[in-house]
Amino acid sequence: MSPHLQFGYVSRVHGLKGELMVHTFDPSSEVLFEVDRIWVKRRDGIEEEVAIDEANDAPKGEVRVVFEGVTSREQAQHYVGATLFVFRDDLEQPEGDQFFQGDLIGLAAFDVGGNKVGTVEEVWNHGEVPNLVIREAGKEVVLPLHETYVKAVDLKERKIVVELPEYV
């Protein structure tokens, strides 16, 4: 299992002093207020650990962030489009049959009959219930992350069993 969990990306630079706007995949996520460091994969291929100096709520569900050592708009511009990850060790670990939504990415999805549906490629958090985006051979299935549709999650075997609605 990866030591990091993807949680968002840098959407744009804000202001002249190196502030960045971060879009988190889960609008209710408070991860940037709870950790002191994150892992960053920049668009130019550079990967690095970055310390967080400051994080504040911003309009449109974004978070305004200042990275340690980034003090100008020019420096901040290098991070636009970067994918952001939290260190798994910095989070309280889920208990029992709970899991991090980010751990579902990459799982092979099978229907209750054992037929492969595809691979979980995204988790959308745009409503009351997160949705799994499962893709295979040009087809896409979007299912609510709810016990009605998600019957089993096996992180060790890297698979998920889903109940497909009739319309699929």
C-alpha positions as CSV (number, residue, x, y, z in Angstrom):
1,M,0.0,0.0,0.0
2,S,1.3,3.4,-0.9
3,P,2.6,5.6,1.9
4,H,0.6,8.5,0.4
5,L,-3.1,9.2,-0.3
6,Q,-4.1,11.6,-3.0
7,F,-6.5,14.3,-1.8
8,G,-6.4,17.2,-4.3
9,Y,-4.5,19.5,-6.6
10,V,-3.3,23.0,-6.9
11,S,-5.8,24.9,-9.0
12,R,-4.1,28.3,-9.3
13,V,-1.9,31.0,-7.7
14,H,-3.5,33.6,-5.5
15,G,-2.0,37.0,-5.0
16,L,1.6,38.1,-5.3
17,K,3.1,36.5,-2.2
18,G,3.1,32.8,-3.2
19,E,-0.3,31.8,-2.0
20,L,-1.9,28.8,-3.7
21,M,-5.5,27.7,-4.1
22,V,-6.1,24.0,-3.5
23,H,-9.0,22.0,-4.7
24,T,-9.6,18.9,-2.5
25,F,-11.5,16.0,-4.0
26,D,-13.7,15.8,-0.9
27,P,-15.1,19.3,-0.2
28,S,-15.5,18.4,3.5
29,S,-11.9,17.4,3.8
30,E,-9.9,19.1,6.6
31,V,-6.7,17.4,5.8
32,L,-4.8,20.6,5.1
33,F,-5.7,21.9,8.5
34,E,-4.6,18.7,10.3
35,V,-1.2,18.0,8.8
36,D,2.1,19.9,8.7
37,R,3.5,18.4,5.5
38,I,2.3,16.9,2.2
39,W,3.8,15.1,-0.8
40,V,3.6,17.1,-4.1
41,K,3.9,15.8,-7.6
42,R,4.5,18.8,-9.9
43,R,3.6,18.8,-13.6
44,D,7.3,19.2,-14.4
45,G,7.9,15.8,-12.9
46,I,9.5,17.0,-9.6
47,E,8.2,15.2,-6.5
48,E,8.9,16.6,-3.1
49,E,7.8,16.8,0.5
50,V,6.5,20.3,1.3
51,A,5.8,21.9,4.7
52,I,2.6,23.8,5.1
53,D,3.0,27.3,6.6
54,E,-0.6,28.3,6.5
55,A,-4.0,26.9,5.4
56,N,-7.3,28.8,5.3
57,D,-10.8,28.3,4.0
58,A,-11.5,30.1,0.7
59,P,-14.5,30.6,-1.6
60,K,-15.9,27.8,-3.8
61,G,-14.8,25.1,-1.4
62,E,-11.1,25.6,-2.0
63,V,-8.3,26.1,0.5
64,R,-5.8,28.9,0.4
65,V,-2.4,27.4,1.2
66,V,1.1,28.8,1.8
67,F,4.0,26.4,1.4
68,E,7.1,26.9,3.4
69,G,9.8,28.8,1.4
70,V,7.3,29.9,-1.4
71,T,7.2,33.6,-1.1
72,S,6.5,34.9,-4.6
73,R,4.0,34.4,-7.4
74,E,6.8,33.2,-9.6
75,Q,7.7,30.4,-7.1
76,A,4.1,29.5,-6.6
77,Q,3.5,29.2,-10.3
78,H,5.6,26.0,-10.4
79,Y,3.0,24.2,-8.3
80,V,-0.1,25.0,-10.4
81,G,-1.5,21.7,-11.6
82,A,0.4,19.7,-9.0
83,T,-1.2,16.6,-7.5
84,L,-1.2,16.6,-3.7
85,F,-0.9,13.7,-1.4
86,V,-1.1,13.3,2.4
87,F,1.3,11.0,4.3
88,R,-0.8,8.0,5.5
89,D,1.2,8.0,8.7
90,D,0.0,11.5,9.5
91,L,-3.6,10.4,9.5
92,E,-5.7,8.6,12.1
93,Q,-6.0,5.1,10.7
94,P,-9.5,3.8,9.9
95,E,-10.9,1.1,12.1
96,G,-12.6,-2.2,11.4
97,D,-14.1,-2.4,7.9
98,Q,-13.6,1.3,7.3
99,F,-11.1,2.6,4.6
100,F,-9.9,5.8,3.0
101,Q,-11.7,6.7,-0.2
102,G,-8.4,7.2,-1.9
103,D,-7.6,3.5,-1.3
104,L,-10.4,2.5,-3.6
105,I,-8.6,4.0,-6.6
106,G,-7.1,1.3,-8.7
107,L,-9.2,-1.6,-7.3
108,A,-10.6,-4.1,-9.8
109,A,-14.4,-3.9,-9.7
110,F,-16.5,-7.1,-10.1
111,D,-20.3,-7.5,-10.1
112,V,-21.9,-9.9,-7.7
113,G,-21.8,-12.6,-10.3
114,G,-18.0,-12.4,-10.5
115,N,-17.8,-10.6,-13.9
116,K,-15.2,-7.8,-14.2
117,V,-16.9,-4.4,-14.5
118,G,-13.6,-2.4,-14.7
119,T,-11.2,-0.5,-12.5
120,V,-12.1,2.2,-10.0
121,E,-10.4,5.3,-11.5
122,E,-11.9,8.1,-9.5
123,V,-14.0,9.0,-6.5
124,W,-16.3,12.0,-7.1
125,N,-17.4,14.0,-4.1
126,H,-20.0,16.4,-5.5
127,G,-23.1,15.6,-3.5
128,E,-24.3,14.0,-0.3
129,V,-22.7,10.6,-1.2
130,P,-19.4,10.0,-3.0
131,N,-19.5,8.2,-6.3
132,L,-17.2,5.6,-7.7
133,V,-16.1,6.0,-11.3
134,I,-15.4,2.6,-12.8
135,R,-14.0,2.4,-16.3
136,E,-13.2,-0.5,-18.7
137,A,-12.8,-0.6,-22.5
138,G,-14.3,2.8,-23.2
139,K,-17.3,2.2,-20.9
140,E,-17.9,4.1,-17.7
141,V,-20.1,3.2,-14.7
142,V,-20.7,5.7,-11.9
143,L,-22.0,4.2,-8.6
144,P,-22.8,5.8,-5.3
145,L,-20.4,4.7,-2.6
146,H,-23.2,3.2,-0.6
147,E,-23.9,-0.3,0.8
148,T,-26.8,-0.7,-1.7
149,Y,-24.2,-0.8,-4.5
150,V,-20.9,-1.6,-2.8
151,K,-21.2,-5.1,-1.4
152,A,-17.6,-5.8,-0.5
153,V,-14.2,-4.0,-0.4
154,D,-11.0,-6.1,-0.1
155,L,-8.0,-3.9,0.0
156,K,-5.6,-6.8,0.4
157,E,-6.9,-8.5,-2.8
158,R,-7.2,-5.1,-4.5
159,K,-10.9,-5.7,-5.5
160,I,-14.4,-4.4,-4.9
161,V,-17.7,-6.2,-5.5
162,V,-20.6,-4.0,-6.7
163,E,-24.3,-4.4,-7.4
164,L,-25.0,-2.8,-10.7
165,P,-28.3,-1.0,-11.2
166,E,-30.7,-2.4,-13.8
167,Y,-30.0,0.5,-16.2
168,V,-26.3,-0.5,-16.6
